[in-house]
Amino acid sequence: MNRIFSGVQPTGNLHLGNYLGAIRNWARLQDQYDCIYCVVDLHAITTPQDPSELRANTREVTAGLMAAGIDPKRNIIFNQSRVSGHAELAWVFNCVARLGWLNRMTQFKEKAGKHRDNATVGLYAYPTLMAADILLYKATHVPVGEDQKQHLELTRDIAKAFNSMFGTEFFPMPEPLILGAARVMSLRDGSKKMSKSDDSDYSRINMADDADSIALKVRKARTDPEPLPESTDGLEGRTEAANLLGIYGALADKTVQQVCEEFAGKSFSQFKLQLIDLAIAVLAPIGHEMKRLSEDPGHVDQVLSDGADRATQIATPILSDVKKVVGLT
Ligand code: TRP
């Protein structure tokens, strides 16, 4: 049986990069797989979080997943901290994974920066918790972006080490699902990734934006004075142009080459009108639904608790087998 697991941090300000990079793909996978989508609040607290913001962000991200078309009845949507098995299995994995393996994790090095002694133990152990997320459900496939590939490799190393330590074939090796994900850059600076933490809201299109804000942000997006090229070769060194064409292509499900052919020789003001129409057609209904859900937090909470109950039903027998294998029961 194939089972998908993936996680998203409750960081708030979900934007077009999150949508095109992950969430849209998650919605597409629900037709082919049993999917478990987890809002990873335990991962969020590896760096300091304001408690009331964390609570609000967990709801916002859940609403974003639902608004993007992920059906909480056909799939499981829940937040990580409600299923205690994640933390329990992570501890077992802390006793399987080696310091040397974690020392190689580039995300920790980036996030901890120069102040490594000041990073939390949780930030360091982040990958063992992620391994527990996946293996607690014996997930077979994990949709991940480029930045999480190393963590998935580590998950496989942990599964392999656990199996060989205890002489079993207990855990399957989860496979990455690398889906054609667009890399979306800031609308103000084509060399920076679109980010929730950019000071300027004009740098990003939020999933919760309404049609007027989408139009305004696209209109104000930085471009260059040249017309649109007839092929991708003409995008060399033109980061802002490449970004807008990439966004158009991702929203229209076309390659950037096809978009170039469609708009060759046109000016950016002409192109932007089309981009505005397309972005509004795809994103405004999502923003609208997120707003509706934000006014109905009881419903979102219900989805999370129902999801947690169903996740628990899958996780409980697996965790209990782990405890037997290890000799804890
Ligand atoms: N670390 C992932 C990220 O920041 C989120 C995540 C947590 C995850 N657990 C996971 C992704 C399990 C895939 C599978 O994007």
Residues whose N, C-alpha, C, O or C-beta is under 5 A from the ligand:
A	BS01	LIG	F5 S6 G7 V8 Q9 V40 M130 D133 V142 P143
